[in-house]
Amino acid sequence: AVFQHVRGVIQATSGYAGGDEATAHYEMVGTGNTGHAESVQVVYDASKVTYGTLLRIFFAVAHDPTQLNQQGPDQGTQYRSALFVLNPEQRKVATAYIEQLDGGAVFPSPIATQVVDYNGFYPAEGYHQDYATLHPTEPYIMMYDAPKVRALAEHFKDIYTR
């Protein structure tokens, strides 16, 4: 939900990364035994939003980067915090940013986000796409996703878009 509201993001797709294509299915990923993390693939126009800005959003409002294998009430390796980098430059920028955040004690705990080489992304099932937009009054969305979008609007006013 967060990245869909960022000016310059062309597409944000829910899916799975870190495992094999054969196990990229919700029921299998949910076991925590596939190597996948529930992920979002962000396609963006670099002339409108930078990778660095996307990292700032990822760490500031998209999730809690200090939780090892958990996000909100969801637990398991499939909920780990990970950045799947496409190239050495993205790895360098992401690693340096994590070091800067940890060095500045921005969070009360060390950042647990893994920086991992991209090895494929598999879109989630159709009913997972645009879920927050399609189900804005669902309790989970209201409790966990809507506040993140509000935080984006508040802290990133210059690139927030409805």
C-alpha angles and dihedrals in degrees: 000000000000099000093047087068097053117106107237096030107120097186139359113194126188114226150110133291135175100048141065126293091242092063098041095113125112096239092050096042089050090066090067090227102100102076089240126128120205099252147172123228110215118200111189145172105245090204089064104034130016130224087242092057091049088052091051090053092045092054099035105044115354097075146327107283093192095067111095104202102357143075116188108313093342116100134186139072089284087070096051120132109251141157113207103207123205099206145002092270092058089047091051094048094045094046093047091049092051090049090050092050093046092044091052092048089232091159127045090238133035117275112263096191113132119218104214134175112255111251101168142312125230119197115237122242116291095256089063094056116099087355097154092048093049096043106034095153097049107120094236091052093046092049103040112016107032093057089055092053090048090051090051090052091049101043100032101038093149094061103026114116131180 
